[in-house]
Amino acid sequence: MTWRDTIRPLWSLARGRPLMAVFEICLRCNSRCGYCDLPLNEGRYEMTREEIREIFTDLYRDGLRYLFVQGGEPLVRRDTLDVLDDLAEIGFGLCLVTNGTKLTPAVVDRLAVVGASVSVSLDTLDRHLYRLIRGADQLPRVLKGIEALKDYPHPKFIACIVSDKNREDVEAVSAFARDNGFAPILGAYHWDVGKYGKTDSTLTFSREQAARTFDAMLESDLLPPGYYRGFARDNADWLRGKKLGRCDAGRYSIVIDASGNVAPCLAMPHAGNLRESSLSEIVGAFDRPAIDACSKASSCNLLCGRLVGRNLRHPFTALATPTKVSPHA
């Protein structure tokens, strides 16, 4: 690592430039989740491995340092592990966000080599309920994928989206996560908010009822300290209509889709394409008044625009966040 590698992200922080990106490596999926409105399987262009390597090399020079690699389901793309090799070689910190259906011992070994964190989406341990929420009968495959991560040496998470269908299952999912050495991350279902917030009447809830689910989890000892509890508390506040801290969409974080389009966050439109324009040009084209208005309204509590900023504003909470979680006692 050169001194420029160290100085560049600090310079980006000082200027309010992106440090993190959600990279939707493919927009294909083997699930049909009730809360997802991604325009899947439409034959849209996906950047090649070579294009990704070239573009993300430039992004690293621009100060980008951390990537959440997701889809669709990222492991549906055949060369995703090769792309992760390239991204790690460039210098990026990586987190793979997956539904877990394609995790095998061989895949896990590859992920361990590149040092990626792994976040597995799991909303319930009930097979029938899983099929209703996720649109596919895949829970046994997911549990097998989680088993493959048993001795995984890097941070691993289980992400649970709290909806009306699984409110009663959240404690069991969190206990399962802790028992298997995963950090549970709880997020509220956001209907009518961007492409990851499709309105599904069977999932919508009373906000106060859902907030009480988060309250109960915060009263338990299942959520690890630091960011995990802070994010759960933010969800309870958001559900009750309280104002959250500033959203840093388009400032410290951006979203890049499989075609190279860039948006401030998962809920906002694209402002340019990296195959045609530089990151600086695209960031300069963001609709700042719209971002500020959305932030002031606390329109959502999605991780894409709130992760970096929240940790910067709550440094002691961030420092208290464990990178690995021991099995729950």
Secondary structure as GFF3:
##gff-version 3
##sequence-region A 1 329
A	DSSP	alpha_helix	3	15	.	.	.	ID=ss1
A	DSSP	beta_strand	20	24	.	.	.	ID=ss2
A	DSSP	alpha_helix	49	61	.	.	.	ID=ss3
A	DSSP	beta_strand	66	70	.	.	.	ID=ss4
A	DSSP	three_ten_helix	74	76	.	.	.	ID=ss5
A	DSSP	alpha_helix	80	90	.	.	.	ID=ss6
A	DSSP	beta_strand	93	98	.	.	.	ID=ss7
A	DSSP	alpha_helix	105	114	.	.	.	ID=ss8
A	DSSP	beta_strand	117	121	.	.	.	ID=ss9
A	DSSP	alpha_helix	127	134	.	.	.	ID=ss10
A	DSSP	alpha_helix	139	148	.	.	.	ID=ss11
A	DSSP	beta_strand	156	162	.	.	.	ID=ss12
A	DSSP	three_ten_helix	167	169	.	.	.	ID=ss13
A	DSSP	alpha_helix	170	179	.	.	.	ID=ss14
A	DSSP	beta_strand	183	188	.	.	.	ID=ss15
A	DSSP	alpha_helix	207	219	.	.	.	ID=ss16
A	DSSP	alpha_helix	227	239	.	.	.	ID=ss17
A	DSSP	beta_strand	253	256	.	.	.	ID=ss18
A	DSSP	beta_strand	261	263	.	.	.	ID=ss19
A	DSSP	beta_strand	272	273	.	.	.	ID=ss20
A	DSSP	alpha_helix	279	284	.	.	.	ID=ss21
A	DSSP	alpha_helix	288	296	.	.	.	ID=ss22
A	DSSP	alpha_helix	303	313	.	.	.	ID=ss23
A	DSSP	alpha_helix	315	319	.	.	.	ID=ss24
###
